[in-house]
Amino acid sequence: MGYQAAVGLPLFHFPMLSYDMFYLKTFLFISLTLTLAPFYILILLVLYPWRQIIGPGLVRYYSIICLLIYRVKIDKVFHYKRFAKVKKGFLIISNHSSFLDIFVLSALFETVFVSKAEVKYYPIIGQIAWLMGVVFFDRRSPRERRRVLKTVAKNYEGRIISVFPQGTTGRITERLPFQRGIFRVIELNPEITLLPVTLHYKEDQLIAWHRPQSLIENAVTVCQQKTIHLNVVIHNPVTIEDCRDKTAAEICELVESSVLGPFQNEYP
């Protein structure tokens, strides 16, 4: 598969060319979103009973075009057969480096996401996300966390849901720890399968959105790159059989070591 994206320095150090690429790619992204959104919303409303089935497929094509706009090239997907052998109805657990991660996972897996509640109120994108069954939650509320766990455990069948358990973005070298809460889902529904996935960007040190960088600064940085290279590693699925007698914290540690393990090596 081929796609592409971008990177840089603080805003006041960027040459004019960097701004030109930022404006161009942002214009293309917004134009694509505004062009497709009315059709997507109409399709999802007309076919409302089947929205959770067709929605991820629609967004997959949108994500592929977005990866082309940002010039993200997926160099290799390791162990793709592991995904192919798992029937729909599982939870993807991935590290989180960039806003590009959403496009990558959507393009590869036709997945929906567990997302912060604010996204629901984003113009256009929020409405489409709600229609296609994205699971929203308020991270500040313990009650909300329990509700999300029950929602995922109850409605996982026939769906692919993705979670970023680090809770924020960061560079590979930061090795941000996983939050263990989501791993309690396997206790609520032993039938669910966890699929650990590693997203390893060659330009991670440049394009990862990290503190104190703002979203705009990161977007300019991303748009500066001629091409962004990415490897995706699909690890062995984790089922209840692998987790018997393990606590949520132990399951979290098991999956975290799988996902972050490849980061110990240089980009191939």
Backbone hydrogen bonds, N-H to C=O, Kabsch-Sander energy under -0.5 kcal/mol:
donor,donor_aa,acceptor,acceptor_aa,energy
4,Q,67,L,-3.6
4,Q,71,R,-0.6
5,A,71,R,-7.5
13,H,10,P,-2.1
14,F,11,L,-1.5
18,S,15,P,-1.1
19,Y,15,P,-1.1
20,D,16,M,-2.3
21,M,17,L,-2.3
22,F,18,S,-2.1
23,Y,19,Y,-3.0
24,L,20,D,-2.5
25,K,21,M,-2.7
26,T,22,F,-2.3
27,F,23,Y,-2.4
28,L,24,L,-2.3
29,F,25,K,-2.4
30,I,26,T,-2.8
31,S,27,F,-2.6
32,L,28,L,-2.5
33,T,29,F,-2.4
34,L,30,I,-2.8
35,T,31,S,-2.0
36,L,32,L,-2.5
37,A,33,T,-2.4
40,Y,36,L,-2.7
41,I,37,A,-3.0
42,L,38,P,-2.2
43,I,39,F,-2.7
44,L,40,Y,-2.6
45,L,41,I,-2.1
46,V,42,L,-2.8
47,L,43,I,-2.5
48,Y,45,L,-1.3
50,W,47,L,-1.8
51,R,48,Y,-1.7
53,I,50,W,-1.3
54,I,50,W,-2.3
55,G,51,R,-2.5
58,L,54,I,-2.0
59,V,55,G,-2.4
60,R,56,P,-1.6
61,Y,57,G,-1.3
62,Y,58,L,-1.5
63,S,59,V,-2.7
64,I,60,R,-2.3
65,I,61,Y,-1.8
66,C,62,Y,-2.1
67,L,63,S,-2.4
68,L,64,I,-1.6
69,I,65,I,-2.4
70,Y,66,C,-2.5
71,R,68,L,-0.7
72,V,4,Q,-8.2
72,V,67,L,-2.7
73,K,71,R,-0.6
73,K,228,I,-3.7
74,I,72,V,-0.6
75,D,73,K,-1.0
75,D,230,L,-2.4
76,K,230,L,-1.0
78,F,76,K,-0.6
78,F,232,V,-3.4
80,Y,77,V,-0.7
82,R,79,H,-1.6
83,F,79,H,-0.6
83,F,80,Y,-0.7
84,A,80,Y,-2.0
85,K,81,K,-1.8
86,V,82,R,-0.6
86,V,83,F,-1.0
87,K,85,K,-0.5
89,G,159,R,-0.9
90,F,159,R,-1.5
91,L,193,T,-3.0
92,I,90,F,-0.6
92,I,161,I,-3.0
93,I,195,L,-1.9
94,S,92,I,-0.6
94,S,163,V,-2.1
95,N,197,V,-0.9
101,D,98,S,-1.5
102,I,99,F,-0.8
103,F,99,F,-0.6
104,V,100,L,-2.2
105,L,101,D,-2.7
106,S,102,I,-2.1
107,A,103,F,-2.5
108,L,104,V,-2.1
109,F,105,L,-2.7
110,E,106,S,-1.8
112,V,160,I,-2.4
114,V,162,S,-2.2
115,S,113,F,-0.6
115,S,135,V,-3.0
117,A,137,F,-1.9
119,V,116,K,-1.4
120,K,117,A,-1.3
121,Y,118,E,-1.7
122,Y,119,V,-1.8
125,I,123,P,-3.0
126,G,122,Y,-1.3
127,Q,122,Y,-0.5
128,I,124,I,-2.4
129,A,125,I,-2.5
130,W,126,G,-2.2
131,L,127,Q,-2.3
132,M,128,I,-2.1
133,G,130,W,-1.0
134,V,129,A,-2.6
135,V,113,F,-1.8
136,F,134,V,-0.7
137,F,115,S,-1.6
139,R,137,F,-0.8
141,S,138,D,-1.8
145,R,141,S,-1.7
146,R,142,P,-1.7
147,R,143,R,-2.0
148,V,144,E,-2.6
149,L,145,R,-2.2
150,K,146,R,-2.1
151,T,147,R,-2.5
152,V,148,V,-2.9
153,A,149,L,-2.5
154,K,150,K,-2.1
155,N,151,T,-2.4
156,Y,152,V,-0.7
158,G,88,K,-0.8
159,R,156,Y,-2.4
161,I,90,F,-2.1
161,I,159,R,-0.5
162,S,112,V,-2.7
163,V,92,I,-2.7
167,G,164,F,-1.9
170,G,96,H,-1.1
174,E,171,R,-1.2
175,R,171,R,-0.6
175,R,172,I,-1.6
179,Q,165,P,-2.7
183,F,180,R,-1.3
184,R,181,G,-1.8
185,V,182,I,-1.7
186,I,183,F,-1.0
187,E,184,R,-1.1
188,L,184,R,-1.4
189,N,185,V,-2.0
192,I,189,N,-1.8
193,T,89,G,-0.7
194,L,238,V,-3.1
195,L,91,L,-3.0
197,V,93,I,-2.9
198,T,233,V,-2.7
200,H,198,T,-0.6
200,H,231,N,-2.8
201,Y,199,L,-0.6
202,K,229,H,-2.3
203,E,229,H,-0.6
204,D,201,Y,-1.3
206,L,203,E,-1.9
207,I,203,E,-2.5
208,A,204,D,-2.2
209,W,97,S,-2.5
210,H,208,A,-0.8
213,Q,210,H,-1.8
218,N,214,S,-2.3
219,A,215,L,-2.7
220,V,216,I,-2.4
221,T,217,E,-2.0
222,V,218,N,-2.8
223,C,219,A,-2.4
224,Q,220,V,-0.9
224,Q,221,T,-0.7
225,Q,221,T,-0.6
225,Q,222,V,-1.0
228,I,71,R,-2.7
230,L,73,K,-1.9
231,N,200,H,-2.4
232,V,76,K,-2.5
233,V,198,T,-2.4
234,I,78,F,-2.1
234,I,232,V,-0.5
235,H,196,P,-2.5
235,H,233,V,-0.6
238,V,194,L,-3.3
239,T,237,P,-0.5
240,I,190,P,-0.7
242,D,239,T,-1.3
243,C,239,T,-0.6
243,C,240,I,-0.9
244,R,240,I,-0.6
246,K,243,C,-2.2
251,I,247,T,-2.3
252,C,248,A,-2.5
253,E,249,A,-2.1
254,L,250,E,-2.1
255,V,251,I,-2.5
256,E,252,C,-2.8
257,S,253,E,-2.1
258,S,254,L,-1.2
259,V,255,V,-2.7
260,L,256,E,-2.7
261,G,257,S,-1.0
263,F,260,L,-1.1
264,Q,261,G,-2.0
265,N,262,P,-1.7
